[in-house]
Amino acid sequence: MQHLISLPISLLVVFLEIALLECPLVHASPSIFDSTTNTNTLPKPILDTFYENERKVESSWFFGALKSNRPEKRSNLNTDRNGSTFLWLPQDEYSGKTFFDQWDYFSDTDPTHGHVNYVNKSTAESKGLVSVTDDGKVIMKADHTTSLPKGVFRDSVRISSQKLYTTGLFILDLNTAPWGCAVWPAFWTVNRDWPWGGEIDIIEGVHDNEHNQVAWHTSGGCTLDYNAEYSGTLTTSDGRNHTDCDSRFDHTGCGITEWSRASFGPYFDAQGGGVFVMKWDEESIAVWSFYRAAIPKDITQGTPNPGSWGKPSAVLESSQCDISQHFNYHTIVFDITFCGDLGTGSYELAGCPGTCEERIMDPANFVNATWSINSLKVYQKQLVLGTVVGNTSNSVRAAVASWWIGGLMLYIAFMMWA
């Protein structure tokens, strides 16, 4: 008879221990029996088996697994405006020797009219325009060794991710970003049916600019919210603020310029680069930048919590733009172009020598036209249901424990009676 009740008693011990360890409402002792327990009311076979199996079960892999799988407090919990709790969990990482495996090379004419010859993958590799160093740094750069006659375009690279994204947290860790007179680099995401589906310019600048320019491009019906909280300043031209993101007729879009002089250009490179983050969810599309010495610890630990970073440098709120309607199915893009729509008109105003077309001729002008990337990581939002923070769901745990205990006790009584 004793061997018949051994298994259910063992299970009963497990669930009693779980109930007592996990439920403060019923937790009186770390053991099932203590000095106050009236053991005389229990049948001796059950009592003996309890003592024997409590020791066996507590040392078993099953009980160890149960205890090891208890939920723990998480420091990287994020909270939406509606009160829901979520985590940013890793989805994709582009880094090291495999970085270029999941990208396509653009080799058509530059749609922004740059003085650039975008090359295909084999040409980029053979000319050394793309590479990965022994210590894992990803390099993309413009040709800076070839002297060109006037009017001939300079070789460079533009790549786009094969995977498409709708929302996400995109964290780019850079050592250097391209800059210099005539140089127009960008790190951005875009729908292939532009401007429908949207474009998000995360890093963009031209010439020797010191301030990164964040921009959004959409179809009609999307504008920046004046009352949003961000640390940058609205981008302006011809005396008007760029708050209308509609790019169907005017490709300018809406934009915010970062305040930091270390967010683009020589100062960014000189202090060791840093991290750019773009958060895209149903509430907003926001951008932060951190120079190397100021990168938040949660980013370096892989548990990002944007809610702890303070105001973003730039943000497009859902209050005046339906994010889900205007932004979807984006590819990620890196490029380095020259002159073009943005660079040609601003060349003289930037204090650059000669003309932009003449600048293209001398390869020495492009020694700083280089992306050096440590990693690009993409996280996706995961809602947390029944989040365990402190004392939670005690009544549920107690109810579950009671159900198991009651059922097992009935089974034991039946076996004893039989």
C-alpha positions as CSV (number, residue, x, y, z in Angstrom):
1,M,0.0,0.0,0.0
2,Q,2.8,2.4,0.9
3,H,4.3,2.3,-2.6
4,L,0.9,3.2,-4.1
5,I,0.7,6.5,-2.2
6,S,4.4,7.4,-2.6
7,L,4.0,9.2,-5.9
8,P,1.0,11.4,-5.0
9,I,2.6,12.2,-1.6
10,S,5.7,13.3,-3.4
11,L,3.7,15.5,-5.7
12,L,1.8,16.9,-2.7
13,V,5.1,17.8,-1.1
14,V,6.2,19.7,-4.2
15,F,3.1,21.7,-4.4
16,L,2.9,22.4,-0.7
17,E,6.5,23.7,-0.9
18,I,5.7,25.8,-3.9
19,A,2.6,27.2,-2.1
20,L,4.6,27.9,1.1
21,L,7.6,29.4,-0.6
22,E,5.7,31.5,-3.2
23,C,2.5,32.6,-1.4
24,P,3.0,35.0,1.5
25,L,-0.6,34.6,2.3
26,V,-0.1,31.0,3.4
27,H,3.6,31.0,4.2
28,A,4.1,30.0,7.8
29,S,7.3,27.9,7.6
30,P,9.8,26.8,5.0
31,S,8.9,23.2,5.8
32,I,5.6,21.4,5.7
33,F,5.9,20.4,9.3
34,D,7.2,22.5,12.2
35,S,7.0,22.4,15.9
36,T,3.4,23.4,16.0
37,T,2.2,20.8,13.6
38,N,0.0,18.1,15.2
39,T,1.5,15.1,13.5
40,N,-0.5,12.7,15.7
41,T,-3.5,13.4,13.5
42,L,-1.8,11.9,10.4
43,P,-1.7,8.2,9.7
44,K,1.8,6.8,10.3
45,P,2.3,5.6,6.7
46,I,1.6,9.0,5.3
47,L,3.7,10.7,7.9
48,D,6.7,8.5,7.2
49,T,6.4,8.9,3.5
50,F,6.1,12.7,3.8
51,Y,9.4,12.9,5.7
52,E,11.1,10.6,3.3
53,N,9.8,12.1,0.1
54,E,10.2,15.7,1.2
55,R,14.0,15.2,1.3
56,K,14.0,13.4,-2.1
57,V,11.8,15.9,-3.9
58,E,13.7,18.9,-2.7
59,S,16.9,17.5,-4.1
60,S,15.3,16.4,-7.4
61,W,15.8,18.1,-10.8
62,F,12.0,18.6,-11.0
63,F,11.8,20.7,-7.9
64,G,15.0,22.5,-8.8
65,A,13.6,23.4,-12.1
66,L,10.4,24.7,-10.6
67,K,12.3,26.9,-8.2
68,S,14.7,28.1,-10.9
69,N,11.8,29.1,-13.1
70,R,10.2,31.4,-10.6
71,P,9.6,34.9,-12.1
72,E,12.1,37.5,-11.0
73,K,11.9,41.2,-10.8
74,R,13.0,43.0,-14.0
75,S,14.7,46.4,-14.0
76,N,14.0,47.0,-17.7
77,L,10.2,47.0,-17.7
78,N,8.7,49.8,-19.8
79,T,5.3,51.3,-19.4
80,D,3.0,52.6,-22.2
81,R,0.8,55.6,-21.7
82,N,-2.2,53.3,-21.3
83,G,-0.5,51.7,-18.3
84,S,0.4,48.4,-20.0
85,T,3.9,47.0,-19.2
86,F,6.3,45.6,-21.8
87,L,9.9,44.7,-22.6
88,W,12.1,45.5,-25.5
89,L,13.3,42.0,-26.5
90,P,16.1,41.3,-29.0
91,Q,14.9,40.5,-32.5
92,D,17.9,40.9,-34.9
93,E,21.5,41.8,-34.7
94,Y,23.8,42.9,-37.5
95,S,27.4,42.8,-36.5
96,G,30.8,41.3,-37.2
97,K,31.7,38.9,-40.0
98,T,28.1,38.2,-40.9
99,F,26.9,41.8,-41.0
100,F,26.7,42.1,-44.8
101,D,24.9,38.7,-45.3
102,Q,21.4,40.1,-45.1
103,W,21.7,43.3,-47.1
104,D,21.1,44.2,-50.8
105,Y,23.4,46.6,-52.6
106,F,21.8,49.5,-54.5
107,S,23.6,50.2,-57.8
108,D,21.1,52.3,-59.7
109,T,21.2,56.1,-60.3
110,D,21.0,58.0,-57.1
111,P,17.4,59.2,-56.7
112,T,18.6,62.3,-54.8
113,H,20.8,63.3,-57.8
114,G,24.1,62.9,-56.0
115,H,27.4,62.9,-57.8
116,V,27.9,59.2,-56.9
117,N,28.4,55.9,-58.5
118,Y,26.8,53.3,-56.3
119,V,28.5,50.0,-56.8
120,N,27.3,46.4,-56.5
121,K,28.5,43.9,-53.9
122,S,31.4,42.4,-55.8
123,T,32.8,45.7,-56.8
124,A,32.4,47.1,-53.3
125,E,34.3,44.1,-51.9
126,S,37.1,44.1,-54.6
127,K,37.7,47.9,-54.1
128,G,37.7,47.6,-50.4
129,L,34.7,49.9,-49.9
130,V,33.1,47.3,-47.6
131,S,34.9,45.1,-45.1
132,V,35.0,43.8,-41.6
133,T,38.1,44.2,-39.5
134,D,39.7,41.4,-37.4
135,D,38.2,42.9,-34.2
136,G,34.7,42.9,-35.8
137,K,34.3,46.5,-36.9
138,V,32.1,46.9,-40.0
139,I,33.5,49.4,-42.5
140,M,31.6,51.1,-45.3
141,K,33.3,53.9,-47.1
142,A,33.6,56.0,-50.2
143,D,36.5,55.7,-52.6
144,H,39.3,57.9,-51.3
145,T,42.2,56.7,-53.6
146,T,41.1,57.6,-57.1
147,S,41.6,61.0,-58.8
148,L,38.8,61.8,-61.1
149,P,38.3,64.2,-64.0
150,K,35.7,66.9,-63.5
151,G,32.2,65.6,-64.0
152,V,32.9,62.0,-63.2
153,F,31.1,60.5,-60.2
154,R,32.9,58.9,-57.3
155,D,32.3,55.3,-56.2
156,S,30.4,54.7,-53.0
157,V,28.0,52.2,-51.3
158,R,24.4,52.1,-50.5
159,I,22.9,49.0,-48.8
160,S,19.4,48.1,-47.6
161,S,18.3,45.4,-45.3
162,Q,16.5,42.4,-46.8
163,K,14.2,42.3,-43.8
164,L,11.3,44.7,-43.5
165,Y,10.3,46.2,-40.2
166,T,7.1,47.8,-38.9
167,T,7.9,49.3,-35.4
168,G,10.9,48.4,-33.3
169,L,13.8,49.8,-31.3
170,F,16.8,50.3,-33.5
171,I,20.2,50.7,-31.7
172,L,23.2,51.6,-33.8
173,D,26.7,51.6,-32.2
174,L,29.1,53.7,-34.2
175,N,32.8,54.5,-34.0
176,T,32.7,57.0,-36.9
177,A,30.1,58.4,-39.3
178,P,31.0,60.0,-42.7
179,W,31.5,63.8,-42.9
180,G,33.4,66.3,-45.0
181,C,32.7,69.0,-47.6
182,A,30.5,67.5,-50.4
183,V,29.7,64.4,-48.3
184,W,26.1,63.5,-47.6
185,P,25.6,60.4,-45.5
186,A,22.5,58.9,-44.0
187,F,21.2,56.1,-41.9
188,W,17.5,55.8,-42.4
189,T,14.5,53.5,-42.8
190,V,12.0,53.7,-45.7
191,N,9.0,52.0,-47.3
192,R,9.7,51.1,-50.9
193,D,6.5,52.8,-52.0
194,W,7.9,56.2,-50.9
195,P,6.4,58.5,-49.6
196,W,3.5,56.2,-48.8
197,G,4.6,54.1,-45.9
198,G,7.0,56.7,-44.7
199,E,10.7,57.5,-44.3
200,I,12.6,58.0,-41.0
201,D,16.0,59.8,-41.2
202,I,17.8,58.8,-38.1
203,I,21.3,60.2,-39.0
204,E,21.7,62.7,-41.7
205,G,24.0,65.6,-42.3
206,V,26.0,67.3,-45.0
207,H,29.5,68.8,-45.3
208,D,31.1,69.6,-41.9
209,N,27.8,69.9,-40.0
210,E,28.1,69.4,-36.3
211,H,24.3,68.8,-35.6
212,N,22.5,65.7,-36.7
213,Q,19.2,66.3,-38.6
214,V,16.3,63.9,-37.9
215,A,13.5,64.0,-40.4
216,W,10.3,62.2,-41.3
217,H,8.6,61.9,-44.8
218,T,5.1,60.8,-45.4
219,S,2.0,61.3,-47.5
220,G,-0.5,63.9,-46.5
221,G,-2.0,64.2,-43.0
222,C,1.0,64.0,-40.7
223,T,2.6,66.9,-38.8
224,L,4.9,67.5,-35.9
225,D,3.3,68.4,-32.6
226,Y,4.5,71.7,-31.3
227,N,3.8,70.6,-27.7
228,A,5.8,67.4,-27.8
229,E,8.8,67.1,-25.5
230,Y,12.2,66.9,-27.2
231,S,15.6,68.5,-26.8
232,G,16.3,69.6,-30.4
233,T,15.0,72.5,-32.4
234,L,12.6,72.5,-35.3
235,T,14.4,72.5,-38.7
236,T,13.7,75.7,-40.7
237,S,14.3,77.1,-44.1
238,D,13.2,80.3,-45.8
239,G,11.8,81.5,-42.4
240,R,9.4,78.6,-42.0
241,N,9.4,75.6,-39.6
242,H,9.4,72.2,-41.2
243,T,6.4,70.7,-39.3
244,D,4.4,69.3,-42.2
245,C,5.8,65.8,-43.1
246,D,3.9,65.6,-46.4
247,S,6.6,64.9,-49.0
248,R,4.4,64.3,-52.1
249,F,5.2,67.7,-53.6
250,D,8.0,69.1,-51.5
251,H,10.6,66.5,-50.5
252,T,11.6,68.4,-47.4
253,G,9.4,66.6,-44.9
254,C,9.3,67.6,-41.3
255,G,12.4,67.7,-39.1
256,I,14.2,68.4,-35.9
257,T,17.9,69.3,-35.5
258,E,19.8,67.9,-32.5
259,W,21.3,70.4,-30.1
260,S,24.6,68.5,-29.5
261,R,27.6,69.5,-31.5
262,A,28.8,65.9,-31.0
263,S,25.8,64.4,-32.8
264,F,27.4,64.6,-36.3
265,G,30.7,65.4,-38.0
266,P,34.2,65.7,-36.7
267,Y,33.3,66.1,-33.0
268,F,31.2,62.9,-33.0
269,D,34.2,61.0,-34.5
270,A,36.8,62.6,-32.2
271,Q,35.2,61.5,-29.0
272,G,34.9,57.9,-30.1
273,G,31.5,57.9,-31.7
274,G,28.5,56.7,-29.8
275,V,25.0,55.3,-30.0
276,F,21.9,56.4,-32.0
277,V,18.6,55.0,-31.1
278,M,15.3,55.1,-33.0
279,K,12.2,54.0,-31.1
280,W,9.2,53.4,-33.3
281,D,5.9,52.2,-31.8
282,E,2.2,53.1,-32.0
283,E,2.7,56.1,-29.7
284,S,5.6,57.9,-31.4
285,I,8.8,57.8,-33.4
286,A,11.7,59.2,-31.3
287,V,15.4,59.5,-31.7
288,W,18.2,59.7,-29.0
289,S,21.9,60.0,-29.5
290,F,24.6,59.3,-26.8
291,Y,28.3,60.0,-27.2
292,R,30.5,57.2,-26.2
293,A,31.0,58.2,-22.5
294,A,27.3,58.7,-21.9
295,I,25.8,55.5,-23.3
296,P,23.1,54.3,-20.8
297,K,24.0,51.1,-18.9
298,D,20.8,49.4,-19.9
299,I,21.8,49.7,-23.6
300,T,25.2,48.2,-23.1
301,Q,23.6,45.4,-21.0
302,G,21.1,44.6,-23.8
303,T,18.1,45.5,-21.7
304,P,17.1,48.9,-23.1
305,N,14.6,51.1,-21.3
306,P,13.9,54.3,-23.2
307,G,11.7,55.6,-20.4
308,S,14.8,56.1,-18.3
309,W,16.8,58.2,-20.9
310,G,15.1,61.5,-20.6
311,K,13.7,63.6,-23.5
312,P,14.6,62.4,-27.0
313,S,16.5,64.6,-29.3
314,A,13.6,64.5,-31.7
315,V,10.1,63.0,-31.7
316,L,7.1,62.6,-34.0
317,E,4.0,62.0,-31.8
318,S,0.9,60.2,-32.7
319,S,-1.2,63.2,-31.5
320,Q,-0.9,64.7,-35.0
321,C,0.2,61.8,-37.0
322,D,-1.3,58.3,-37.3
323,I,1.9,56.3,-36.9
324,S,0.4,53.0,-38.0
325,Q,-1.1,54.5,-41.1
326,H,1.9,56.5,-42.3
327,F,4.8,54.2,-41.3
328,N,5.1,50.5,-42.2
329,Y,7.3,47.9,-43.9
330,H,10.6,49.7,-43.8
331,T,13.9,48.5,-45.0
332,I,17.0,49.9,-43.2
333,V,19.4,51.9,-45.3
334,F,23.0,53.1,-45.0
335,D,24.5,55.3,-47.8
336,I,27.2,57.8,-48.6
337,T,26.4,60.2,-51.5
338,F,27.9,63.5,-52.6
339,C,26.6,66.9,-53.4
340,G,23.0,66.1,-54.6
341,D,19.8,67.8,-53.7
342,L,20.9,68.7,-50.2
343,G,24.6,69.1,-50.6
344,T,24.9,71.2,-53.8
345,G,22.7,74.1,-52.7
346,S,24.3,74.3,-49.2
347,Y,27.9,73.8,-50.3
348,E,28.9,77.5,-50.4
349,L,26.9,78.4,-47.3
350,A,28.8,75.7,-45.4
351,G,32.1,77.5,-46.2
352,C,33.4,74.8,-48.4
353,P,36.1,75.7,-51.0
354,G,35.4,75.9,-54.7
355,T,32.4,74.1,-56.0
356,C,30.8,70.8,-55.0
357,E,31.5,69.3,-58.4
358,E,35.2,70.2,-58.2
359,R,35.4,68.8,-54.7
360,I,34.6,65.3,-56.1
361,M,37.8,65.2,-58.1
362,D,40.4,64.9,-55.2
363,P,40.3,61.6,-53.3
364,A,42.0,63.2,-50.3
365,N,38.7,65.1,-49.6
366,F,37.0,61.8,-48.7
367,V,39.3,60.2,-46.1
368,N,36.6,60.8,-43.5
369,A,33.7,59.5,-45.6
370,T,33.5,56.2,-43.6
371,W,31.0,54.3,-41.5
372,S,32.6,52.3,-38.8
373,I,30.0,50.2,-37.1
374,N,30.2,48.0,-34.0
375,S,26.6,46.7,-34.2
376,L,23.1,47.4,-35.2
377,K,20.5,45.8,-32.9
378,V,16.8,45.6,-33.4
379,Y,14.4,45.0,-30.5
380,Q,10.7,44.4,-30.6
381,K,8.1,45.3,-28.0
382,Q,6.7,42.4,-26.0
383,L,3.8,43.0,-23.7
384,V,4.2,41.5,-20.2
385,L,1.0,39.8,-18.9
386,G,0.9,39.0,-15.2
387,T,4.2,40.9,-14.6
388,V,5.9,39.8,-11.4
389,V,7.0,42.9,-9.5
390,G,7.1,42.4,-5.7
391,N,4.0,40.7,-4.2
392,T,1.7,39.8,-7.1
393,S,-1.0,37.3,-7.8
394,N,-0.8,35.9,-4.2
395,S,-4.5,34.9,-4.3
396,V,-4.1,33.1,-7.6
397,R,-1.1,31.2,-6.3
398,A,-2.9,30.3,-3.1
399,A,-5.9,29.1,-5.1
400,V,-3.9,27.0,-7.4
401,A,-2.0,25.4,-4.5
402,S,-5.2,24.7,-2.7
403,W,-6.7,23.0,-5.7
404,W,-3.7,20.7,-6.1
405,I,-3.6,20.0,-2.4
406,G,-7.3,19.2,-2.2
407,G,-7.2,16.9,-5.2
408,L,-4.2,15.0,-4.0
409,M,-5.5,14.6,-0.5
410,L,-8.7,13.1,-1.9
411,Y,-6.7,10.7,-4.0
412,I,-4.6,9.7,-1.0
413,A,-7.7,9.1,1.1
414,F,-9.2,7.0,-1.6
415,M,-6.0,4.9,-1.9
416,M,-5.9,4.5,1.9
417,W,-9.5,3.4,2.0
418,A,-9.0,0.9,-0.8
